[in-house]
Amino acid sequence: MENDSLQTSLAWLRDILQGKIGHGLDTRVLQGLRVIHAEKGFMRFDFVVPKSVSDIDGNWNVGALASLVDLLGGVTIFSFANRVVTSVDFSVSYYSTAKIQEHVEIESKVSANKGNLIHVVVEVKRKGNGEVIAVGKLWMASNKLSVAQGAKEKRNYLKMEGGDSLKTALAWLRGVINGKIGHGLEARVLQGLRVTHAEKGFMRFDFVVPNTVSDVDGNWHVGALASLLDLIGIVTIYSFANSVISTVDFNASYYSTAKIQVRVSYLILG
């Protein structure tokens, strides 16, 4: 630790790991993370995928992985720039899966600096053979984005049409929200989600951002938002295709932030 920005970024990471800051989601997705090398703009981590971030198949939940990538990218950028940053563009490519209790290595490196925009690449590899599991790329900005305003509440009624694939998709979603399926992470990020319209390949949702998915600034945690996008995207695709799918490429652009308890609506096309 050579300077204040590096010390501050590592202290912030330690506080998250110990549950001293945030609302628990960050601590959960980082559980067991260990820093093995740290310098300005470059960090290396050791990680054993914990049971708390399993999906229903016993693999590392892609939303939890996205949360980890975002957090470690932010820590690395702070060590480089010594200023608070906000994700404005975020993409993760998934090349393989990792099972629970698998050992992985993570490298996070600042690759570009353009004014108030900084780019970081986070690589997740399997320990031992170096197989790439996922690569995350983030553009972060130091300026504070405007807080999203709550949309006007609309009274919609659930409309289901289109056959078994739609019913199965919605039943699966209800199971996840109720905590009957998965390991709790999905239920946490979807807490309070309400389907207002559903047909094959098209869904609309109503959502009030819960306290459980807050970041340290009281905004909707970008990793939790990514998890939600992945989950409801899968539900929408299943309603259309009637087949099980896996995420292979995921891109989210963040245009503004949302505070906890802000009401938002989703329109998802399969």
PyRosetta script that sets phi, psi and omega in degrees:
from pyrosetta import init, pose_from_sequence

init()
pose = pose_from_sequence("MENDSLQTSLAWLRDILQGKIGHGLDTRVLQGLRVIHAEKGFMRFDFVVPKSVSDIDGNWNVGALASLVDLLGGVTIFSFANRVVTSVDFSVSYYSTAKIQEHVEIESKVSANKGNLIHVVVEVKRKGNGEVIAVGKLWMASNKLSVAQGAKEKRNYLKMEGGDSLKTALAWLRGVINGKIGHGLEARVLQGLRVTHAEKGFMRFDFVVPNTVSDVDGNWHVGALASLLDLIGIVTIYSFANSVISTVDFNASYYSTAKIQVRVSYLILG")
pose.set_psi(1, 109.5)
pose.set_omega(1, -168.8)
pose.set_phi(2, -104.0)
pose.set_psi(2, -14.9)
pose.set_omega(2, -173.3)
pose.set_phi(3, -156.7)
pose.set_psi(3, 171.1)
pose.set_omega(3, -174.8)
pose.set_phi(4, -62.4)
pose.set_psi(4, -41.3)
pose.set_omega(4, -177.2)
pose.set_phi(5, -63.8)
pose.set_psi(5, -39.0)
pose.set_omega(5, 178.8)
pose.set_phi(6, -68.8)
pose.set_psi(6, -43.7)
pose.set_omega(6, 179.1)
pose.set_phi(7, -62.0)
pose.set_psi(7, -42.2)
pose.set_omega(7, -179.0)
pose.set_phi(8, -65.4)
pose.set_psi(8, -43.4)
pose.set_omega(8, -178.9)
pose.set_phi(9, -64.3)
pose.set_psi(9, -40.5)
pose.set_omega(9, 179.8)
pose.set_phi(10, -71.1)
pose.set_psi(10, -35.7)
pose.set_omega(10, 177.0)
pose.set_phi(11, -65.6)
pose.set_psi(11, -40.2)
pose.set_omega(11, 177.5)
pose.set_phi(12, -62.6)
pose.set_psi(12, -42.4)
pose.set_omega(12, 178.5)
pose.set_phi(13, -64.0)
pose.set_psi(13, -41.5)
pose.set_omega(13, 178.6)
pose.set_phi(14, -62.6)
pose.set_psi(14, -39.9)
pose.set_omega(14, -180.0)
pose.set_phi(15, -64.7)
pose.set_psi(15, -37.5)
pose.set_omega(15, 176.5)
pose.set_phi(16, -65.5)
pose.set_psi(16, -46.2)
pose.set_omega(16, -179.1)
pose.set_phi(17, -59.9)
pose.set_psi(17, -32.8)
pose.set_omega(17, -178.8)
pose.set_phi(18, -90.4)
pose.set_psi(18, -0.6)
pose.set_omega(18, 178.1)
pose.set_phi(19, 75.7)
pose.set_psi(19, 17.3)
pose.set_omega(19, -178.9)
pose.set_phi(20, -79.1)
pose.set_psi(20, -24.5)
pose.set_omega(20, 177.8)
pose.set_phi(21, -131.0)
pose.set_psi(21, 157.6)
pose.set_omega(21, -178.2)
pose.set_phi(22, 87.9)
pose.set_psi(22, -172.8)
pose.set_omega(22, -177.0)
pose.set_phi(23, -118.0)
pose.set_psi(23, 25.1)
pose.set_omega(23, 173.4)
pose.set_phi(24, 98.2)
pose.set_psi(24, -28.8)
pose.set_omega(24, -178.8)
pose.set_phi(25, -64.6)
pose.set_psi(25, -44.2)
pose.set_omega(25, 179.4)
pose.set_phi(26, -60.7)
pose.set_psi(26, -45.6)
pose.set_omega(26, 179.9)
pose.set_phi(27, -60.4)
pose.set_psi(27, -38.7)
pose.set_omega(27, -177.5)
pose.set_phi(28, -65.9)
pose.set_psi(28, -45.0)
pose.set_omega(28, -176.2)
pose.set_phi(29, -76.4)
pose.set_psi(29, -18.5)
pose.set_omega(29, -180.0)
pose.set_phi(30, -101.4)
pose.set_psi(30, 1.7)
pose.set_omega(30, -174.0)
pose.set_phi(31, -50.6)
pose.set_psi(31, 119.3)
pose.set_omega(31, 178.2)
pose.set_phi(32, 90.2)
pose.set_psi(32, -0.7)
pose.set_omega(32, 179.2)
pose.set_phi(33, -62.9)
pose.set_psi(33, 141.7)
pose.set_omega(33, 179.9)
pose.set_phi(34, -133.5)
pose.set_psi(34, 129.4)
pose.set_omega(34, 177.7)
pose.set_phi(35, -82.3)
pose.set_psi(35, 124.7)
pose.set_omega(35, 178.9)
pose.set_phi(36, -111.9)
pose.set_psi(36, -15.0)
pose.set_omega(36, 174.2)
pose.set_phi(37, -156.7)
pose.set_psi(37, 137.8)
pose.set_omega(37, 179.7)
pose.set_phi(38, -147.7)
pose.set_psi(38, 125.9)
pose.set_omega(38, 170.7)
pose.set_phi(39, -144.4)
pose.set_psi(39, 173.7)
pose.set_omega(39, -177.8)
pose.set_phi(40, -61.1)
pose.set_psi(40, 117.4)
pose.set_omega(40, 175.3)
pose.set_phi(41, 82.2)
pose.set_psi(41, 4.3)
pose.set_omega(41, 179.0)
pose.set_phi(42, -151.0)
pose.set_psi(42, 129.4)
pose.set_omega(42, 178.8)
pose.set_phi(43, -141.9)
pose.set_psi(43, 150.9)
pose.set_omega(43, 176.5)
pose.set_phi(44, -129.2)
pose.set_psi(44, 138.7)
pose.set_omega(44, -175.3)
pose.set_phi(45, -130.9)
pose.set_psi(45, 155.8)
pose.set_omega(45, 174.4)
pose.set_phi(46, -116.8)
pose.set_psi(46, 138.0)
pose.set_omega(46, -172.3)
pose.set_phi(47, -152.3)
pose.set_psi(47, 133.4)
pose.set_omega(47, 171.1)
pose.set_phi(48, -109.9)
pose.set_psi(48, 119.5)
pose.set_omega(48, -173.1)
pose.set_phi(49, -60.9)
pose.set_psi(49, 117.7)
pose.set_omega(49, -176.6)
pose.set_phi(50, -82.2)
pose.set_psi(50, 159.9)
pose.set_omega(50, 179.8)
pose.set_phi(51, -62.8)
pose.set_psi(51, -27.4)
pose.set_omega(51, -175.4)
pose.set_phi(52, -67.5)
pose.set_psi(52, -11.2)
pose.set_omega(52, -179.6)
pose.set_phi(53, -117.8)
pose.set_psi(53, 27.6)
pose.set_omega(53, 178.7)
pose.set_phi(54, -79.5)
pose.set_psi(54, 144.7)
pose.set_omega(54, 168.7)
pose.set_phi(55, -89.3)
pose.set_psi(55, -173.4)
pose.set_omega(55, -174.6)
pose.set_phi(56, -70.0)
pose.set_psi(56, -13.6)
pose.set_omega(56, 178.8)
pose.set_phi(57, -99.9)
pose.set_psi(57, 3.6)
pose.set_omega(57, -179.0)
pose.set_phi(58, 82.5)
pose.set_psi(58, 13.8)
pose.set_omega(58, 175.8)
pose.set_phi(59, -97.8)
pose.set_psi(59, 165.3)
pose.set_omega(59, 174.9)
pose.set_phi(60, -63.3)
pose.set_psi(60, 118.2)
pose.set_omega(60, -179.4)
pose.set_phi(61, -58.1)
pose.set_psi(61, 128.3)
pose.set_omega(61, -174.2)
pose.set_phi(62, -65.0)
pose.set_psi(62, -30.6)
pose.set_omega(62, 177.1)
pose.set_phi(63, -69.8)
pose.set_psi(63, -39.4)
pose.set_omega(63, 177.0)
pose.set_phi(64, -64.5)
pose.set_psi(64, -39.5)
pose.set_omega(64, 177.1)
pose.set_phi(65, -63.2)
pose.set_psi(65, -42.0)
pose.set_omega(65, 178.1)
pose.set_phi(66, -62.6)
pose.set_psi(66, -39.9)
pose.set_omega(66, 177.7)
pose.set_phi(67, -61.1)
pose.set_psi(67, -44.6)
pose.set_omega(67, 179.3)
pose.set_phi(68, -61.7)
pose.set_psi(68, -44.6)
pose.set_omega(68, 179.3)
pose.set_phi(69, -60.0)
pose.set_psi(69, -44.6)
pose.set_omega(69, -179.3)
pose.set_phi(70, -64.1)
pose.set_psi(70, -44.8)
pose.set_omega(70, -179.3)
pose.set_phi(71, -63.6)
pose.set_psi(71, -46.6)
pose.set_omega(71, -178.1)
pose.set_phi(72, -70.3)
pose.set_psi(72, -33.7)
pose.set_omega(72, 174.0)
pose.set_phi(73, -62.1)
pose.set_psi(73, -42.8)
pose.set_omega(73, 179.0)
pose.set_phi(74, -64.0)
pose.set_psi(74, -41.6)
pose.set_omega(74, 178.1)
pose.set_phi(75, -62.0)
pose.set_psi(75, -43.7)
pose.set_omega(75, -178.8)
pose.set_phi(76, -64.9)
pose.set_psi(76, -41.6)
pose.set_omega(76, 179.2)
pose.set_phi(77, -65.5)
pose.set_psi(77, -41.5)
pose.set_omega(77, 178.9)
pose.set_phi(78, -61.6)
pose.set_psi(78, -39.0)
pose.set_omega(78, 179.3)
pose.set_phi(79, -62.2)
pose.set_psi(79, -26.8)
pose.set_omega(79, -179.1)
pose.set_phi(80, -87.3)
pose.set_psi(80, -44.1)
pose.set_omega(80, -170.2)
pose.set_phi(81, -102.5)
pose.set_psi(81, -15.8)
pose.set_omega(81, -178.7)
pose.set_phi(82, 56.4)
pose.set_psi(82, 40.9)
pose.set_omega(82, 176.1)
pose.set_phi(83, -153.2)
pose.set_psi(83, 155.2)
pose.set_omega(83, 180.0)
pose.set_phi(84, -69.5)
pose.set_psi(84, 138.4)
pose.set_omega(84, -178.2)
pose.set_phi(85, -127.5)
pose.set_psi(85, 158.7)
pose.set_omega(85, 178.0)
pose.set_phi(86, -128.1)
pose.set_psi(86, 135.4)
pose.set_omega(86, 178.2)
pose.set_phi(87, -67.0)
pose.set_psi(87, 129.2)
pose.set_omega(87, 175.7)
pose.set_phi(88, -117.5)
pose.set_psi(88, -20.9)
pose.set_omega(88, 173.9)
pose.set_phi(89, -150.4)
pose.set_psi(89, 134.2)
pose.set_omega(89, -170.4)
pose.set_phi(90, -146.6)
pose.set_psi(90, 124.1)
pose.set_omega(90, 176.5)
pose.set_phi(91, -135.0)
pose.set_psi(91, 144.0)
pose.set_omega(91, 176.0)
pose.set_phi(92, -131.7)
pose.set_psi(92, 128.1)
pose.set_omega(92, 173.0)
pose.set_phi(93, -106.1)
pose.set_psi(93, 127.4)
pose.set_omega(93, -177.8)
pose.set_phi(94, -102.9)
pose.set_psi(94, 116.2)
pose.set_omega(94, -177.2)
pose.set_phi(95, -98.3)
pose.set_psi(95, -23.9)
pose.set_omega(95, 176.0)
pose.set_phi(96, -159.8)
pose.set_psi(96, 175.3)
pose.set_omega(96, 178.8)
pose.set_phi(97, -105.1)
pose.set_psi(97, 163.9)
pose.set_omega(97, 173.9)
pose.set_phi(98, -128.0)
pose.set_psi(98, 134.1)
pose.set_omega(98, 178.9)
pose.set_phi(99, -81.8)
pose.set_psi(99, 160.4)
pose.set_omega(99, 174.1)
pose.set_phi(100, -60.2)
pose.set_psi(100, 139.5)
pose.set_omega(100, -178.1)
pose.set_phi(101, 75.6)
pose.set_psi(101, 5.7)
pose.set_omega(101, 172.4)
pose.set_phi(102, -74.6)
pose.set_psi(102, 149.5)
pose.set_omega(102, -177.9)
pose.set_phi(103, -97.6)
pose.set_psi(103, 126.0)
pose.set_omega(103, -179.1)
pose.set_phi(104, -130.4)
pose.set_psi(104, 160.1)
pose.set_omega(104, 174.4)
pose.set_phi(105, -117.2)
pose.set_psi(105, 143.6)
pose.set_omega(105, -177.1)
pose.set_phi(106, -130.3)
pose.set_psi(106, 131.4)
pose.set_omega(106, 174.6)
pose.set_phi(107, -120.7)
pose.set_psi(107, 133.2)
pose.set_omega(107, 179.8)
pose.set_phi(108, -126.5)
pose.set_psi(108, 124.7)
pose.set_omega(108, -173.1)
pose.set_phi(109, -140.2)
pose.set_psi(109, 131.0)
pose.set_omega(109, 173.0)
pose.set_phi(110, -70.4)
pose.set_psi(110, 127.2)
pose.set_omega(110, -175.8)
pose.set_phi(111, -116.1)
pose.set_psi(111, -13.3)
pose.set_omega(111, 179.3)
pose.set_phi(112, -158.4)
pose.set_psi(112, 149.1)
pose.set_omega(112, 178.3)
pose.set_phi(113, -140.1)
pose.set_psi(113, 109.0)
pose.set_omega(113, -177.6)
pose.set_phi(114, -125.4)
pose.set_psi(114, 91.8)
pose.set_omega(114, -179.4)
pose.set_phi(115, 66.3)
pose.set_psi(115, -122.5)
pose.set_omega(115, 179.0)
pose.set_phi(116, -88.8)
pose.set_psi(116, 4.8)
pose.set_omega(116, 177.8)
pose.set_phi(117, -105.7)
pose.set_psi(117, 133.0)
pose.set_omega(117, 179.5)
pose.set_phi(118, -130.0)
pose.set_psi(118, 137.5)
pose.set_omega(118, -177.9)
pose.set_phi(119, -110.0)
pose.set_psi(119, 136.1)
pose.set_omega(119, 177.8)
pose.set_phi(120, -133.1)
pose.set_psi(120, 143.8)
pose.set_omega(120, 176.6)
pose.set_phi(121, -115.5)
pose.set_psi(121, 129.7)
pose.set_omega(121, 179.6)
pose.set_phi(122, -118.9)
pose.set_psi(122, 119.4)
pose.set_omega(122, -179.4)
pose.set_phi(123, -109.4)
pose.set_psi(123, 133.2)
pose.set_omega(123, 177.8)
pose.set_phi(124, -115.6)
pose.set_psi(124, 121.1)
pose.set_omega(124, -176.0)
pose.set_phi(125, -127.9)
pose.set_psi(125, 151.5)
pose.set_omega(125, 177.3)
pose.set_phi(126, -72.3)
pose.set_psi(126, 133.1)
pose.set_omega(126, -179.9)
pose.set_phi(127, -65.3)
pose.set_psi(127, 135.2)
pose.set_omega(127, 176.5)
pose.set_phi(128, 104.1)
pose.set_psi(128, -66.6)
pose.set_omega(128, -176.8)
pose.set_phi(129, -97.8)
pose.set_psi(129, -7.1)
pose.set_omega(129, 176.2)
pose.set_phi(130, 72.7)
pose.set_psi(130, 11.5)
pose.set_omega(130, 179.3)
pose.set_phi(131, -61.6)
pose.set_psi(131, 132.6)
pose.set_omega(131, -179.3)
pose.set_phi(132, -75.0)
pose.set_psi(132, 126.1)
pose.set_omega(132, 176.3)
pose.set_phi(133, -94.5)
pose.set_psi(133, -45.6)
pose.set_omega(133, -179.0)
pose.set_phi(134, -158.1)
pose.set_psi(134, 152.1)
pose.set_omega(134, 174.1)
pose.set_phi(135, -129.5)
pose.set_psi(135, 122.9)
pose.set_omega(135, 177.4)
pose.set_phi(136, -108.0)
pose.set_psi(136, 140.4)
pose.set_omega(136, 178.3)
pose.set_phi(137, -128.3)
pose.set_psi(137, 126.0)
pose.set_omega(137, -175.8)
pose.set_phi(138, -128.9)
pose.set_psi(138, 135.4)
pose.set_omega(138, 164.4)
pose.set_phi(139, -103.8)
pose.set_psi(139, 127.8)
pose.set_omega(139, 179.1)
pose.set_phi(140, -124.1)
pose.set_psi(140, 147.5)
pose.set_omega(140, -178.9)
pose.set_phi(141, -119.8)
pose.set_psi(141, 147.4)
pose.set_omega(141, -179.2)
pose.set_phi(142, -87.0)
pose.set_psi(142, -13.3)
pose.set_omega(142, 180.0)
pose.set_phi(143, -81.7)
pose.set_psi(143, 149.5)
pose.set_omega(143, -179.3)
pose.set_phi(144, -79.2)
pose.set_psi(144, 122.8)
pose.set_omega(144, 179.1)
pose.set_phi(145, -79.0)
pose.set_psi(145, 153.2)
pose.set_omega(145, 178.8)
pose.set_phi(146, -66.6)
pose.set_psi(146, 143.2)
pose.set_omega(146, -179.8)
pose.set_phi(147, -76.9)
pose.set_psi(147, 132.3)
pose.set_omega(147, -180.0)
pose.set_phi(148, -64.3)
pose.set_psi(148, 139.0)
pose.set_omega(148, 178.0)
pose.set_phi(149, -90.6)
pose.set_psi(149, 144.6)
pose.set_omega(149, -179.9)
pose.set_phi(150, -63.5)
pose.set_psi(150, 134.3)
pose.set_omega(150, 177.3)
pose.set_phi(151, -73.7)
pose.set_psi(151, 154.9)
pose.set_omega(151, 178.2)
pose.set_phi(152, -63.1)
pose.set_psi(152, 133.6)
pose.set_omega(152, -177.8)
pose.set_phi(153, -70.0)
pose.set_psi(153, 131.2)
pose.set_omega(153, 178.8)
pose.set_phi(154, -115.5)
pose.set_psi(154, 143.6)
pose.set_omega(154, 176.7)
pose.set_phi(155, -95.5)
pose.set_psi(155, 106.0)
pose.set_omega(155, 178.2)
pose.set_phi(156, -117.6)
pose.set_psi(156, 155.0)
pose.set_omega(156, 178.8)
pose.set_phi(157, -118.0)
pose.set_psi(157, 140.2)
pose.set_omega(157, -178.4)
pose.set_phi(158, -61.0)
pose.set_psi(158, 126.5)
pose.set_omega(158, -179.9)
pose.set_phi(159, -124.7)
pose.set_psi(159, 119.1)
pose.set_omega(159, -178.8)
pose.set_phi(160, -118.1)
pose.set_psi(160, 130.1)
pose.set_omega(160, 176.9)
pose.set_phi(161, -152.7)
pose.set_psi(161, 151.2)
pose.set_omega(161, 172.3)
pose.set_phi(162, 116.2)
pose.set_psi(162, 3.3)
pose.set_omega(162, 169.1)
pose.set_phi(163, 102.0)
pose.set_psi(163, -169.9)
pose.set_omega(163, -169.7)
pose.set_phi(164, -62.4)
pose.set_psi(164, -38.2)
pose.set_omega(164, -177.6)
pose.set_phi(165, -59.9)
pose.set_psi(165, -38.3)
pose.set_omega(165, 178.8)
pose.set_phi(166, -68.9)
pose.set_psi(166, -45.5)
pose.set_omega(166, 179.6)
pose.set_phi(167, -62.2)
pose.set_psi(167, -40.7)
pose.set_omega(167, 179.8)
pose.set_phi(168, -65.4)
pose.set_psi(168, -43.3)
pose.set_omega(168, 179.7)
pose.set_phi(169, -61.1)
pose.set_psi(169, -44.4)
pose.set_omega(169, -179.1)
pose.set_phi(170, -70.5)
pose.set_psi(170, -35.4)
pose.set_omega(170, 176.9)
pose.set_phi(171, -65.0)
pose.set_psi(171, -40.8)
pose.set_omega(171, 177.2)
pose.set_phi(172, -62.3)
pose.set_psi(172, -44.1)
pose.set_omega(172, 179.4)
pose.set_phi(173, -61.8)
pose.set_psi(173, -43.2)
pose.set_omega(173, 177.6)
pose.set_phi(174, -61.3)
pose.set_psi(174, -40.1)
pose.set_omega(174, 178.6)
pose.set_phi(175, -62.1)
pose.set_psi(175, -39.8)
pose.set_omega(175, 178.4)
pose.set_phi(176, -67.3)
pose.set_psi(176, -47.3)
pose.set_omega(176, -178.6)
pose.set_phi(177, -61.2)
pose.set_psi(177, -37.8)
pose.set_omega(177, -178.6)
pose.set_phi(178, -82.4)
pose.set_psi(178, -1.4)
pose.set_omega(178, 178.5)
pose.set_phi(179, 78.0)
pose.set_psi(179, 12.4)
pose.set_omega(179, -179.9)
pose.set_phi(180, -82.3)
pose.set_psi(180, -20.7)
pose.set_omega(180, 179.9)
pose.set_phi(181, -122.6)
pose.set_psi(181, 141.8)
pose.set_omega(181, 177.3)
pose.set_phi(182, 89.1)
pose.set_psi(182, -166.4)
pose.set_omega(182, -174.4)
pose.set_phi(183, -119.3)
pose.set_psi(183, 24.2)
pose.set_omega(183, 172.9)
pose.set_phi(184, 98.8)
pose.set_psi(184, -28.9)
pose.set_omega(184, -178.7)
pose.set_phi(185, -64.1)
pose.set_psi(185, -44.4)
pose.set_omega(185, -179.7)
pose.set_phi(186, -63.2)
pose.set_psi(186, -43.6)
pose.set_omega(186, 179.9)
pose.set_phi(187, -61.1)
pose.set_psi(187, -34.9)
pose.set_omega(187, -178.7)
pose.set_phi(188, -67.0)
pose.set_psi(188, -46.2)
pose.set_omega(188, -176.6)
pose.set_phi(189, -76.1)
pose.set_psi(189, -19.5)
pose.set_omega(189, 180.0)
pose.set_phi(190, -99.5)
pose.set_psi(190, 1.6)
pose.set_omega(190, -175.1)
pose.set_phi(191, -51.6)
pose.set_psi(191, 119.1)
pose.set_omega(191, 177.9)
pose.set_phi(192, 90.8)
pose.set_psi(192, -2.9)
pose.set_omega(192, 178.8)
pose.set_phi(193, -63.1)
pose.set_psi(193, 137.8)
pose.set_omega(193, -179.1)
pose.set_phi(194, -131.4)
pose.set_psi(194, 127.6)
pose.set_omega(194, 176.9)
pose.set_phi(195, -79.2)
pose.set_psi(195, 123.6)
pose.set_omega(195, 179.2)
pose.set_phi(196, -107.3)
pose.set_psi(196, -17.6)
pose.set_omega(196, 175.3)
pose.set_phi(197, -158.1)
pose.set_psi(197, 138.0)
pose.set_omega(197, 179.4)
pose.set_phi(198, -147.5)
pose.set_psi(198, 127.4)
pose.set_omega(198, 169.7)
pose.set_phi(199, -144.7)
pose.set_psi(199, 173.5)
pose.set_omega(199, -177.3)
pose.set_phi(200, -61.7)
pose.set_psi(200, 117.6)
pose.set_omega(200, 176.3)
pose.set_phi(201, 81.5)
pose.set_psi(201, 4.9)
pose.set_omega(201, 179.8)
pose.set_phi(202, -149.5)
pose.set_psi(202, 126.7)
pose.set_omega(202, 179.1)
pose.set_phi(203, -141.0)
pose.set_psi(203, 151.6)
pose.set_omega(203, 176.1)
pose.set_phi(204, -129.5)
pose.set_psi(204, 137.0)
pose.set_omega(204, -176.4)
pose.set_phi(205, -129.4)
pose.set_psi(205, 154.5)
pose.set_omega(205, 174.2)
pose.set_phi(206, -119.5)
pose.set_psi(206, 139.2)
pose.set_omega(206, -171.3)
pose.set_phi(207, -152.9)
pose.set_psi(207, 132.1)
pose.set_omega(207, 170.6)
pose.set_phi(208, -108.2)
pose.set_psi(208, 119.3)
pose.set_omega(208, -173.6)
pose.set_phi(209, -61.0)
pose.set_psi(209, 116.3)
pose.set_omega(209, -175.5)
pose.set_phi(210, -81.1)
pose.set_psi(210, 160.9)
pose.set_omega(210, 179.2)
pose.set_phi(211, -61.5)
pose.set_psi(211, -27.6)
pose.set_omega(211, -175.2)
pose.set_phi(212, -68.7)
pose.set_psi(212, -12.4)
pose.set_omega(212, -179.5)
pose.set_phi(213, -115.5)
pose.set_psi(213, 28.4)
pose.set_omega(213, 178.3)
pose.set_phi(214, -79.6)
pose.set_psi(214, 145.1)
pose.set_omega(214, 168.3)
pose.set_phi(215, -89.4)
pose.set_psi(215, -172.1)
pose.set_omega(215, -175.1)
pose.set_phi(216, -69.4)
pose.set_psi(216, -15.6)
pose.set_omega(216, 179.5)
pose.set_phi(217, -99.7)
pose.set_psi(217, 4.2)
pose.set_omega(217, -179.6)
pose.set_phi(218, 82.8)
pose.set_psi(218, 12.6)
pose.set_omega(218, 175.5)
pose.set_phi(219, -96.3)
pose.set_psi(219, 163.7)
pose.set_omega(219, 175.2)
pose.set_phi(220, -62.8)
pose.set_psi(220, 120.2)
pose.set_omega(220, -178.0)
pose.set_phi(221, -61.9)
pose.set_psi(221, 128.1)
pose.set_omega(221, -174.7)
pose.set_phi(222, -64.9)
pose.set_psi(222, -29.9)
pose.set_omega(222, 176.7)
pose.set_phi(223, -69.3)
pose.set_psi(223, -40.0)
pose.set_omega(223, 176.8)
pose.set_phi(224, -64.5)
pose.set_psi(224, -39.3)
pose.set_omega(224, 177.0)
pose.set_phi(225, -63.2)
pose.set_psi(225, -41.9)
pose.set_omega(225, 178.2)
pose.set_phi(226, -62.6)
pose.set_psi(226, -40.6)
pose.set_omega(226, 178.0)
pose.set_phi(227, -61.2)
pose.set_psi(227, -43.5)
pose.set_omega(227, 179.5)
pose.set_phi(228, -62.3)
pose.set_psi(228, -44.9)
pose.set_omega(228, 179.6)
pose.set_phi(229, -59.8)
pose.set_psi(229, -43.4)
pose.set_omega(229, -179.8)
pose.set_phi(230, -63.2)
pose.set_psi(230, -45.5)
pose.set_omega(230, -176.8)
pose.set_phi(231, -64.9)
pose.set_psi(231, -49.1)
pose.set_omega(231, -176.9)
pose.set_phi(232, -75.4)
pose.set_psi(232, -23.0)
pose.set_omega(232, 172.1)
pose.set_phi(233, -65.8)
pose.set_psi(233, -41.9)
pose.set_omega(233, 178.2)
pose.set_phi(234, -63.5)
pose.set_psi(234, -43.8)
pose.set_omega(234, 179.4)
pose.set_phi(235, -59.0)
pose.set_psi(235, -43.8)
pose.set_omega(235, -178.6)
pose.set_phi(236, -65.8)
pose.set_psi(236, -42.4)
pose.set_omega(236, 178.9)
pose.set_phi(237, -65.4)
pose.set_psi(237, -40.8)
pose.set_omega(237, 179.2)
pose.set_phi(238, -62.4)
pose.set_psi(238, -39.1)
pose.set_omega(238, 179.6)
pose.set_phi(239, -60.6)
pose.set_psi(239, -27.7)
pose.set_omega(239, -178.4)
pose.set_phi(240, -89.8)
pose.set_psi(240, -44.6)
pose.set_omega(240, -170.0)
pose.set_phi(241, -98.1)
pose.set_psi(241, -18.0)
pose.set_omega(241, -179.2)
pose.set_phi(242, 56.1)
pose.set_psi(242, 39.0)
pose.set_omega(242, 178.4)
pose.set_phi(243, -148.0)
pose.set_psi(243, 152.5)
pose.set_omega(243, 179.5)
pose.set_phi(244, -73.2)
pose.set_psi(244, 137.7)
pose.set_omega(244, -177.7)
pose.set_phi(245, -130.4)
pose.set_psi(245, 162.4)
pose.set_omega(245, 175.4)
pose.set_phi(246, -127.4)
pose.set_psi(246, 144.0)
pose.set_omega(246, 177.6)
pose.set_phi(247, -73.0)
pose.set_psi(247, 128.1)
pose.set_omega(247, 177.3)
pose.set_phi(248, -118.0)
pose.set_psi(248, -20.4)
pose.set_omega(248, 175.1)
pose.set_phi(249, -153.0)
pose.set_psi(249, 136.8)
pose.set_omega(249, -172.0)
pose.set_phi(250, -142.2)
pose.set_psi(250, 126.3)
pose.set_omega(250, -179.7)
pose.set_phi(251, -133.0)
pose.set_psi(251, 129.9)
pose.set_omega(251, 176.7)
pose.set_phi(252, -131.3)
pose.set_psi(252, 129.7)
pose.set_omega(252, 174.7)
pose.set_phi(253, -108.4)
pose.set_psi(253, 129.1)
pose.set_omega(253, -177.0)
pose.set_phi(254, -103.6)
pose.set_psi(254, 113.4)
pose.set_omega(254, -176.7)
pose.set_phi(255, -95.8)
pose.set_psi(255, -22.6)
pose.set_omega(255, 175.4)
pose.set_phi(256, -159.3)
pose.set_psi(256, 172.2)
pose.set_omega(256, 177.9)
pose.set_phi(257, -103.2)
pose.set_psi(257, 164.3)
pose.set_omega(257, 175.2)
pose.set_phi(258, -130.1)
pose.set_psi(258, 131.7)
pose.set_omega(258, 177.5)
pose.set_phi(259, -78.1)
pose.set_psi(259, 160.1)
pose.set_omega(259, 174.3)
pose.set_phi(260, -59.9)
pose.set_psi(260, 140.3)
pose.set_omega(260, -179.1)
pose.set_phi(261, 77.0)
pose.set_psi(261, 4.2)
pose.set_omega(261, 172.2)
pose.set_phi(262, -75.7)
pose.set_psi(262, 138.5)
pose.set_omega(262, 178.6)
pose.set_phi(263, -89.5)
pose.set_psi(263, 132.3)
pose.set_omega(263, 178.7)
pose.set_phi(264, -130.7)
pose.set_psi(264, 163.1)
pose.set_omega(264, 175.2)
pose.set_phi(265, -128.1)
pose.set_psi(265, 151.5)
pose.set_omega(265, -179.1)
pose.set_phi(266, -122.6)
pose.set_psi(266, 141.1)
pose.set_omega(266, 172.9)
pose.set_phi(267, -125.0)
pose.set_psi(267, 114.2)
pose.set_omega(267, -174.3)
pose.set_phi(268, -119.0)
pose.set_psi(268, 124.5)
pose.set_omega(268, 176.4)
pose.set_phi(269, -109.6)
pose.set_psi(269, 130.7)
pose.set_omega(269, 178.6)
pose.set_phi(270, -80.8)
pose.dump_pdb("model.pdb")
